[in-house]
Amino acid sequence: MRFNHIFFNGGEIRFFSGEGDSLDGNMRGLSFDLIIIDETAFIPNLQEKLEGAITPTLTDRDGSMLMISTPLGKNYWFEICQLNDGVLYQHFHFSSYSNPHLKVSVIERFKAQLSTAQFNQEYLAIAGENASAIVDADTIERNTITTLSTAPTVIYGIDLAFSAQGDYTSITGLDKEGVMTYHKHIKGYDSNVVTGIIAELPKNILKVIDKSGVGEGTFNSLLLISDNIIGVQFDMKTKLNLITALRVAINTDKLKFNEITGKELSTYCAKLNPKTSNISFNALSGCFDDCVISLSLANFYLQEGINTVGGDMLNAYGW
């Protein structure tokens, strides 16, 4: 949605919604002296929209940007706030106590009603861990590695996506100890290119692919040109089993993963539906879950293989 207001001196204010994919079409080709973004942390796919549609509109006029937001865990907005170099970026932090229009007594009343994490985020503007994340921040940090394992890969988990504007294809390899050996995170490739990339993986290593939705065609193609492939059709029960096994493995330090996977885990949440008592798992709005899903697929069959067939997954699942 877009609104314009033109002043008598020729100045103009334009208003855009950060929701959906309309920004790219509405803003591309325009030029601005100043852009103000409110509640920046809550804009879906924030990094893509800043880099693709928003920031280029400041180029012609060497314009400025003011971004304002309550934090939302440690997502991309949090990363932007760390770029406080005093040259291109300058970060200011204010809590609700700094607002002269709010009564301290009102803030204190809400402080008594909210959890510490909620109060810190909403009133102190402190970006903490996401309270609904499937694993806590300390556990993620403890199991994040900077160098991938050089041990042999025993399994690959693969989450597929082909849209240039949407999710990534993520391929995660693990060794027999659950340490990440391989990770490819790609975007914007069509199904033929992605099929070729997967087909080049070692044929004697088990590959577990999410074949839901767009993945089914690629899975069927791979059956004709590659070996040792398992397709997983996602539904509520399947996802619950995968993510439950993932939580257990990470909380017991049986998985080690790279930084980008750790970041996705910090914004991947469990939500209880009070009416149905069902638990759903999804990334926060504006965040991705490709790495989480590929890791969960690799982990599930790794743990199953270890626990049921002594780690000989090819004899159990391969062909």
N, C-alpha and C positions, 0 to 999 in steps of 0.2 A: 504494500500500500504506500502511496506517495502523495504528499501535499506540498503545495508551493505558496509562498507569500512574497509579493513584490512590493517594495517600498517606493515612495515618491521620488527618492533620489536615484533609483535604478538598482539599488541593492536588492538581494533576493535571499530568502531562506527556503531551503527545501528539506522536507522530512521524509525519511525512508524507514521501512520496517526491517529489522535484522532477521526476521523469521523467514523460513523457506529459502528458495533459491532465486528470489526476485531481484536481489541486489545487483547481480551481475548484469542483467538486462537493463535495469533502471539507471545504474550509475555509470556504466562503461561509456567512455567518450566525453564525460562531463569534466569540468575543472572547477575547483573550489579554493578559496583562501583559507578556510577553516572548516574542519569537520569535528563535531562533538558527538561522541558515542556514549549513551547512558546504559548502565548495567551491562557492560562489555562482557563480563565473565559468562553471562547467560545466553550469549548469541551462539546458535548452533554453527558448527564448523567455522569457528572464529578465525583460525589461522588462514584458511583458504579464502575467506571473504576479505580479510585485511590485505593479503598479498595479491589477490586476483582482481578484486573490484574496487576496493576502497582507497588504498594507498596511492595507486596510479593517478587518481583524480587530483592529487596535490602537486603533481610534477610541474605542470605548466606555470603555475603561479607561486611555486616554492612555498606552498601552504603549510599549515600546522594542523595538528590533531590533538584533541583533548579527549581522553578516555576516562570514564568514571565508572566505578562499579563496587558493589559488595563482592567479596571473594566467593568462589564456589570450589572449595577444595584447592588442590594444587594443579589446576588445569593450565591451559595456554595463557590465560590472563595472568596467572601467578608468574609464569615465565617472563612475560612482558614486564611485569613490575620489577624484576631483577635486573633489567637493562637500564640501570640508573647511572648513566655515565656523565650526566650533566651537560652533554653536548647534543646528541640526537634524542636522548631520553632523559626525562626528569620525573622522579616519582615522589608523590606527596601522600602522606598517610594521616587520616583523621578518623577518630572514633565518634560515636554518637554523643559522647560527653563534650566534644568540641562544638556541637551544634547549639547556638544560642537560642534556638527556637524550641528545643526539647527540654522538658523538665527532668532534672536528675532523679527525682522521686519516681517518675514514670519509668525511666530506664532501669532503676533498681527493682521496680516491681516485676518487670519482665525478666530480669536477671534471676529472680527467685523461682520463676516458672520454667525457665529453659535449662537444657543441659549446658555444661561448660562449653562443649564444642559448638553448640548452636549460638550461644551468647557471644562467644569469641568471634564467630563469623559475622553474625548479623549486626552486632552493636559495637564491637571493637575492631571490626574489619581485619581480623587476623586469619590468614589462610592456614587452616590446620588440615589434618587428615579428614577425608570424607567419612563421616560416621556410618554411612550405609555401605561402604566398600566391602567387598567380600573378604579381604585380608587387610590388616592394619598396616600403617606406614612403616613401623619399625620392622615388621616381618618382611615387607617388600624390600626395604633397604638392605636387610641382612642377606637376602638371597639374590640381590642384583650383582652381576659380574661385569667387569669392564673388558675382559678378554674371553673369547669363546673357547670351549674345550677343544683340544686337538685329538681326543680319543675318537675311536670309530663311531660314526652315527649308526644307531640301531633302529630309529623310527623317525618318520616325518609326519607332522600334522599340517594340514593345508586348509586355509579358509579362502574362498574365491570371491572376487569382485571384479567387474569390468568397466564400471562407469568412471569417466574422467573426473566427474564432480563428486563422486561418493566415496565409498569405502575402498580400502586397499586389499590386494591379495597378499596374504601373509603365509610364508612357508617356514616352519620351525623344525629344526632337527635336534634330537637329544641323543646323548650317549647312554650307556646302560645304567649310569648312576643318576640320570635325570638332569645332567648339566647340558646347557645349550651348546650345540656344535655348529649350528648353521641357522642363519636367518636372512630371508629375503622379503623385503617389504616394498611392493611395487604398485603403481597406480596408472590408470589410463591406457593399459594394454588391452587389446581385444582378446577374445577367447582363444583364437588360434595361436597367438604369441604365448599366452600363459600356458596353454596345453604343451607347447614346445619346450618351455622352461621346465615344466614338471617332468616331461618325458626324458629330459637330459639327466634327471636325478638317477643315482645308481639303481638298476633294476632289481638288485638282490636285497634292497632295503624296503621294509614295509612302509607304505604311504597311506595315511588316513585322511580322506577328503570329505569336507562338508558338501554333500551333493544336493542340498536343498536349493530350490529356486533356480538361479542362473547356473548353479554348479552341476546340475544333472547332465546337461549336454556335454560339458567338459569331461565329467566322469565317464560317460559312455564312450567318448572318443578315446580316452586314455586306456580303457579296457582293451582297445584294439591294437595299441602300439606300445604298451608298457606292462610290467608285471607287478605282482604283489601290491595291489591297490584295494583298499576297503572304502566303500562309500557309506557315509552316515547321514541319514535323513533326520533333520532336526524337528523335534516337537517339544512340548513342555516337559515331558518325562525324560527324554533324551538329554535336554539341556540341563535339567536338574541333576541328573547323574553325572554328567561331564563336569559341571561347575562344583558339585559337592566333592568329587574326587580331586579336583584341582585345589580347592581350599585345604583339604586334608594334606595333600602333598606339600603345598607351600608352607603351611603352618607347622609341619614336622620336618621342614628343611630338606625335603627330598627333591626339590627342583631349584635350579639356578638359571637365571635368564638375564637378557641384556636390558639396558636402560629404557629403551622405548617400550618394551613389554612391561617393565615395572611401572612406567607412567600410565599405561593403559589400565593396569590392575588397580591403580589408586583411584581411578574414576569409573570403575566397573562395579555396579551396585546390585544389591539384593533388595527387593521391595515386596512386602507382604500385602496381599489384597485382603482386607478385613472381612469382606463379604463372602469370598470363596475360600479363604485360608490358603490360597495358592501363592507360591513365591515365584516372582519373575526376576530375571537377571538381564540387565542392559547397561550400556555405557551412559554416563550423564549426557544430557543434551549438548551437542557441539563436540563430543569426544568420540573416539573410535574404539572398537573392540576386536579388531582383526587379529592382533597378536594374542589376545587373551583366548580367542576361540581356537587358533591354530595350536597354541600351547596346550589347551585343554584336550584337544583331540590326540595329540602326541602323548600326553601324560596318561590319559585313560588307558590306552592300549599298551603303553609301557608298563604301568602298574598291573594291569590284567595279566600281561605276559609274565612278569616277575612272580606274581602270586599264584598263577594257575599252571604255568607250563615251564617254570624255571628259567624264564627269560628267552626261551626259544620261540619267538613270536612268529617266525616264518613257518615253522611246522604247524603252529596253531592257526594262523590266519592267512598265510601267504599261499601262492600257487606259482 
